[in-house]
């Protein structure tokens, strides 16, 4: 996770404001933001080191899976 944006400016962090005391809605927005920014996924990836060869193998396997899924959709 980088401390800088793409344009080189420093990130301030993710913020969600609670309006009218509606904490439930604010939590839903926070969860959605965290999911779209893939923050949790990045933390899970960084928990332990994965070799570049394993990363490449996983990427290749997921590409094959996506391709097979696309082919099966086309056959229908």
RAGI-V249968 format. One record per residue. RES is the residue in one letter. OMEGA is omega as a letter, one per 30 degrees, with the letter a starting at -180 (none if undefined). Layout:
res->RES omega->OMEGA
res->RES omega->OMEGA
//
This chain:
res->X omega->a
res->X omega->l
res->X omega->a
res->X omega->l
res->X omega->l
res->X omega->a
res->X omega->l
res->X omega->l
res->X omega->a
res->X omega->l
res->X omega->l
res->X omega->a
res->X omega->a
res->X omega->a
res->X omega->l
res->X omega->l
res->X omega->l
res->X omega->a
res->X omega->l
res->X omega->l
res->X omega->a
res->X omega->a
res->X omega->a
res->X omega->l
res->X omega->l
res->X omega->l
res->X omega->l
res->X omega->l
res->X omega->l
res->X omega->l
res->X omega->l
res->X omega->l
res->X omega->l
res->X omega->a
res->X omega->a
res->X omega->l
res->X omega->l
res->X omega->a
res->X omega->a
res->X omega->l
res->X omega->a
res->X omega->l
res->X omega->l
res->X omega->l
res->X omega->a
res->X omega->l
res->X omega->l
res->X omega->a
res->X omega->l
res->X omega->a
res->X omega->l
res->X omega->l
res->X omega->l
res->X omega->l
res->X omega->a
res->X omega->l
res->X omega->l
res->X omega->l
res->X omega->l
res->X omega->a
res->X omega->l
res->X omega->l
res->X omega->l
res->X omega->l
res->X omega->l
res->X omega->a
res->X omega->l
res->X omega->l
res->X omega->l
res->X omega->l
res->X omega->a
res->X omega->l
res->X omega->a
res->X omega->a
res->X omega->a
res->X omega->none
//
